[in-house]
């Protein structure tokens, strides 16, 4: 399993440098010019860019219990084809991941089926704090709290219960922040006017800026009160940006934030064209919000770019407002979508790598991943920035078989993906002869 990549333009740690890379077994053994290795497979990457694989800190792969939508095997295939080498998956499966036993069952499935590296959040419920406190922080990415956009025991919005988690959990808390009373009030107002089939363009008014800000500001207040390590997911409004600092180095930040591809790519004008296909929670909002989120990525108020990949069947998405679930598939197209922004002059290659690879590794303290460094795991991708291709149903790998990017032509293409030193994807072909590894954390 020795590979020598030559003549690559490496994008890493704020620089673009032409270099060779020698991979021996799982790790990067050497970086430099004019490298040679007699027993290595040689890949000539002239004209291509070599990037650290993306680390997606928020996906929903639907296993167990919802595997008609997707599963760890199918969605990890899509992720690897899209240049994502590691993912962190959410607890809102069936049953929800509320216990250590259920958490380990997901790790067992991933060890058997996942083509990418993996970690799983344990979920917070209204009565499982003692179970959560058993979490091994060296082996588990964090605790997920749904402070909105959920039902039953997955919704945790009681201030007393939240105080318990924020004051006692010693690891990273990742939160979905939307204020449920605000959403319920807005929902009833629109239901009275439109009945059960509310036009989709009102989704961002139901799941409003006010609801997002009220919940996010409450979470930030709790984190500051208790010194909690808090990471707020999928920021969707300009107003929320002011809640976060842009201090450097990143290691000093206790409260961080994530932006998602759909909030960067779409705005409320796209509902007319795409309808419920772009129904997400939090909702895609205005063009001004979209621009503010990108600006916050650029000026370091927002630290990470992820997907919130959440596949549903096309039949499920082609329904009336209340019957249409929120979420959509994005892992196969997130890196090339950001590279499209690069072509448009909106962001640099170095900043894309920082937000999709370096920063997730730093924030979660992932061991030996997220950078192209000697001794680190060889989680790397090759991208051809001048190979145009169009998203079509026939090349979509997510199990649900559709994408909000259908008919979109991208100027860049992922040609190779290495996962822990193994060539897992090459020019449209997946190598399923190996599996990803469980992420470990330096905590």
N, C-alpha and C positions, 0 to 999 in steps of 0.2 A: 504493500500500500504506500509506496514512495512515489511522490509526484513532484516534478520540477516545472514550475510555471515561469516562463521567461518573457522578457520584454513587456511586462505589464506596467501600466500607469497606476500606481498604488495611491488610493485616497485614504488617508489615515492620519489622525491626530493633527488636523489642521493643515496638512500639506498634500500635494500631489507630486509623487516622485517615481520616476521609472526605475524598476528594480526587478530582480528575479526572486522567487520564493521557493524554498525547498520544504516540502511536507514529508515528514517521516512518520509513518503510522498515523497517530491521531493529531499530531502537533506540528507547529511551524518550527522547523529546526534552524533554518538560516534565511536571512534576508541579505541581498547584496547584488552586485553586478557580476556578470560572467560566471555564474555558479554552474557547477557540473555535478552529476551523480550518475554513475554508470548503470545502476539498477533501477533508475526512476523512469516512470512514464513522463514524457515531455509534452507540455502544452505551450504552444507559441501564442502568446496573448498580445502580439503586436497590434496596436490600434484599439485595444480594449482597456477598460478600467477595472481594477481589482479593488473591491470594497469588503470591509467586514460584513458578514451576514447580518441582516436585520434581526433585532430581538423585539418581538411583539409582546408588550406587557399586558395586553387585554384581548383575549379571544374567547369565543364560546363555540366549542367543538361538539357539543350536544350529547356526549356520551358520559354516563349511561342514560337511558330512558327516552331519548328524543332522537334516536338514530335514523329515523326516516328523513330527518333534515340533514344530518351529517354525523360523522364519527371521527374519532382520533386518527384513524388510518386515512380516510378520504381527505380530511381537511389538512392534515400534515403534508400530504402529497401536494395539495394546492399551494401550501405555504412554501415548501422547498422549491417548487417551480417558480415562485415569485421572488425568491431571494431571501426568505425568512428562514433562518437556521435554528432559531430557538423561540419558543412561545410560552406564555403563562396563561393558563386557562381558568375560567371562572366557575363558581360553585353552583350556579342555578341550573343544575341537571335534575333528573328524576331518579332516585331521591336527591335532594340537595346535599351538598358535601358539608355536613354539619358535624361529622365525627371523624376521629383519626382513622377508624376502620374504613369508612367510606372514602376518605382521602387516599389511603394506601391502595384501595381497589382501583382507583383511577391511575395511580402510578404503575400498577401491575399491567393494566391494559396498554398504557403508553410504552412500557418496556417491550411489549410484544408487537405493537402495531405502529408506533410513531416513527416516521422517517426523519423528523426534526427533533432537536433537543427540547426538553419539556420541563415545566414545573406547574403546580396546581395550587390555587388559593384554597384555604379553608374558609368556609362561609360563616358569617355571624347570623345568629337567630336571636329570638327574644329570650331564649333560655339555655344557651349552650356555652356560656362564658368559661365554665370550668373545663370543658372539652377543648376550647380554643387555646387556653393557657397551657395545654400539654404539647402544643406545636413545637417541633424541632426547627428552630429558625435557620439552622445550617442546611436544611434539606427542603424547606418550603418557602416559596417566594413571599407570602404575606397573608393577611387577613382581608377578605372582601366584605364590605358593609354596603348593603343597598339601603341608602337613606331616602330612596324614592324609586319609582318605576318598578315596583314589584308588588307581590301579594303574599298573603299568608305570613308564615314565619320568616320568609326571606326579607320582608320589609321590616327594618328596624329604625323607627323614628321616635321612640320614647326617650326623652332626654335623660332619664335616670339610667336606662339600660345603656345608652350611648356613653354616658359618663363612665360607666363601668369598663367598657371596652377601651376607651381612650385613656383612662387612667391606669389600666392594669396590663394591657397587651404590650410587650416590650419590642415587638417587631414593627414592620411597615404595615400600615392600614391603607388600603386602597378603597376609595369611596365613590359611589354613584350618588350624586347630589341633585335632587329635585324635591321640592317641598310638596308633600302629598296633599295637605289641606288646600293649598293654592291650586293644584291641578284638579282636585275634585270640584272646587268652586267653579273654575273655568269650564270644566266638562259639563256641568249641569247647565250653565248659561247657554252653551252652544247646543246642548241636547234639546233644550226647550225651543230653540229657534229652528233646528234642522232635523230633529229626531235622531234615529239611529245611524243615518248615513250622512255624517258631517263631511263636507268637502275637505279633502286632504290639505288644502292650502291653509286651513285654520289650525293645523296641528301645532305650529310654533306659537300660536296665541294661546292654545290650551296648555301646552307644556312651555310656559312663558319664560321670558327673561326674569321676571320677578320670582318665579318658582325656583329657577336655577340659582339665582344670586342669594336668595334667602337661605337655601340649604347649604350652599358652598360657604357662605360667610359664617354660618353656624358651625360647620365642621372645622373651619380654620380657627374660629374662636376656641373650640374645644381643644384642638391640637396645641395652640399656644398656651392655654391654661395648664395643660398637663405635660407639655414637652413631648408630645407624641410625634412620631415619624409618620406624616400624612402625605398621601399622594392622591390628588383629586383627578379622576378620570374624565375624559371627553368634554373639555371645556367648550361651551357652545355660544357664549355671549361676550361681547366687548366689555360689559360691566364687570364680569368676573375677573378679568385680567388684572385689575387693580388689587386684587386680594393677594397677589404673589409678588415676591421680591425677585430681582435679577442679580443677586449677589454672586460673586465668583470667589474661589472655586466652588463648583457644584456640591462638593462634599459638605460644605457648611450649611446647606439649605435643609431645614427640617420639614418645610411644607413645600411640596412640588406639584406640578401639574402636567397633564397630558393633553395633546390635541390629536384628533382623529382625522383620517384621510377624508371622510365624507364631509366634515365641517370645513375642511380646507378647500375641497373641490367644488361642492355644491352650495347653492343658496336658495332662498324661497322662490325665486323665479323658476327654478327647475321642477317644482311640483307640477306645473302645467304639462310638462313633457313626460316626466317619469312617474308621477302619481305616488301610489303607495310603495313603489319599489325603493323610494328614499325616505320611507317612514322609519325614523330612528328615535330612540330616547337617549339623551335629550334631543330635541328636534333640531333639524337644520333650520337656521334662522336667516337673518337678512344679509345682504351683500356687505353692509357695514360691519356686522358681526364677523363674517367670513374674513374680511380684510384685517380686522383687529386681531383675530386669532393668528393669522400668518405673521403680522407684525410682532406679536408676542413670542412666536417661535424664533423670529430673527433677533429680538433683543433680549432673549433669555428669561422672560417672565414665564414662558411655557418651556418645559424641559425635554419632553419626549413626544415623538410622533408614533402612533400605533393605529390599529384598525378597528377594534371592537367588532371583529368578524363575527357575525351572528346569522348563520344561514337559516332560511325557512324555505319551504317548497314554494314554487311559483303559484300553485293553487292557493296556498295560504295567503300569499301576498296580493292576490287578485280578488280582494274581498272588500266589503264595506268597512268604514272607518274603524268601528269598534271590534270587528272580527279579524282585522289585519294585524298580525303581530309586528312588532318593531324590530328592525335589524336587517342586515344584509351581508352577503359574502364579499370580502375585500382582500384576503391575504395574498391572492395570486397577483394582485395588481397594485399593491400599495407602493412598492419600491419604484416601479416604472411610472406611477402617477407622480411621485416626487421628482423623478428624473425629468418628467415633462415640465414641471415647474422650473427646473434648472434650464431647460431649453428656452423657456419663456422669459428668462432673466430674473425670476422671482427669488431664487435661492441658490446658494453655491453647492457644489458637490461636497465640500468639506462640512458644510452645515447639515446637509442631509445625513451624512455618516454620523455626525455628532449626535443628532436627535434620534436616529433610528438604531444605532449600534453602541456608540460610546456611552451615552447618558443612561440608557437602561442598565448597562453593566455597572455603572457607577452608583446609581440610585439604589439598585437592589443588591449591590455588593456581590455580583456574580463572579465566581472564581474563574480566572484564566480565559475569559471570553469577552467579546465586544471590541477587541482591538487586533490589529495585525502586528504582533510582537513575537519575537523568538521565545519559544517555550509555551506560548499560548495554544489552545486548541485551534486547529485549522477550520474555523467556521468562516468561510470566505466565499465570495461570489464574483464572477466575471460578468461585466455588462458591456454590451456593444451599444454605444450611444448613437449609432447611425444605422440601426437595423430596424426599419419600420415594420410594424405589424398591427393587425386589427383584432380586437376582441370579438370572437364569434362563439356561438354555442358549442361548436365542435372542438374548440380548444380550451373550454372552461373545465377545470378539474374539480371544483367543489361539488359535492354530491347533489346539491340542489339544482345544478345545471343552468343557472342564470347569473347575471351580473348587472349592476347598475352602469357598468362601463361598456356594455355591449354596443358594438358599432363604433366605439372609440378607437382611433388609430394612435398608437404610441410611437414615438421616434426611437425609443430605446428598448432593448430586449435583454433579459437575463439569459446568458448562454450556458453558464456552469454554476453549480452550487455544491460546495463541499461542506459536509456536516461532520464535525469531529474527524477531519482528515479523509473521510470517505466521499468519493465523487457520487453524489446522490442524484444529480440532474445534469444532463448534457444535451443541449440543442433539441429540446422537446421530448427527450426520453428520460424516464425515471429509472434509477438503479435501485431496485427494492431488495437487494441482497444483504442489506444491513439496516440498523436502526439507530435512532438518536440516543442521546444519553440524558439522564436526569441531571438537571442543573444543581450545582452546589453553591453555597453562599458563604462569604467570609464574614461571619458575624459572631 
